[in-house]
């Protein structure tokens, strides 16, 4: 009864519809019959031509949604929007212009801007031209790393530039087999972590420390700064000697051994890799042991802070048979090609 009533209303309203709208609705109904006759089993299979037909008629006559039965209205609207996006993507496709920059070149530009915070686009552009890259300066500026503040050097660069002029010194205690105490004095440079001087005494004094500093550095090779702790042994004699050699005295803050971290790390390495495994008989024995370890530390032992190299750079050997040489009685070994 309801269907008959709806049909009667449609018949009464049809004279008031435009002829084109009626033709569009009839075309949609006929095309739906064609699609249904084409159906074999399962769901209705629509081709791209079917979708294009419905979308085109929907664009001209949106009222055809009322007579669509094989698809939902929201499905047709989704098709229309996808077609709209595809059309404008096709309209916006690149048509020549400036060639795109390779990924390798973009990575190189970002690397240069990160490694050289003081460089601008003209400097990086000049380096790229010397490397054989043909690129515009505006493109270099586009792919550089953006910084919020003014370019500044990092702490790593700052310390690397000042480390060659800085040395550190410290004393540590070594017990002997007879439970006596000996004192070892070390001086280390911060740039290559090389152990400049090491000596032993049973009775350390300020005069003895001042003499060790003089023997460690020739007058033309003295560092600009010397880091030390606030031990009372570094008295006025030591300070005058440092001043006479042109070295600026830099004591650490009270109870702050971390401020002399390089010397503390060196002493820790000497203990862990040498003295913790040897019983010291006396002053002469200790002096021989620590000097043997000093040669191993400077010339053979690799350091992570030096990219796995020794303070005195070791050459890379690629040919020859590998031989092992014992150090400190076999506590460590040196491997070299013969």
Number of C-alpha atoms within 10 A of each C-alpha: 6 7 8 9 10 11 12 12 11 11 11 10 10 13 10 8 9 9 10 11 17 15 11 17 19 14 16 21 16 12 15 19 13 11 15 15 10 12 13 9 7 6 9 14 12 14 10 7 9 14 14 15 14 20 20 13 18 18 12 12 15 13 14 21 19 9 13 16 11 14 12 10 15 10 10 18 16 12 16 19 13 11 15 12 12 12 11 10 11 10 10 9 8 9 7 7 6 7 7 8 13 8 9 8 15 16 13 15 23 18 13 19 23 15 10 15 15 12 14 15 19 14 15 21 22 12 14 20 12 10 9 8 12 11 14 13 15 11 15 23 18 12 17 20 15 11 10 6 6 7 12 9 11 9 9 8 10 10 13 11 11 13 18 16 16 20 27 24 22 20 21 15 13 20 16 17 11 10 10 13 17 19 17 21 19 21 26 22 22 20 18 18 23 20 20 16 18 19 18 23 16 14 9 15 16 16 15 14 21 20 14 18 20 14 11 16 15 10 12 8 10 19 20 17 19 20 21 22 21 15 11 9 16 18 15 13 17 21 15 14 17 21 12 11 18 15 19 16 16 15 16 15 13 10 9 11 15 12 16 19 14 19 26 18 12 19 18 14 13 16 15 11 14 17 18 11 10 15 14 21 14 17 19 11 13 24 17 13 16 20 15 14 21 19 15 18 22 21 16 19 19 18 15 8 12 13 8 12 19 22 21 16 14 14 8 9 10 9 9 9 8 11 11 12 11 11 14 14 8 9 11 15 16 13 11 15 12 10
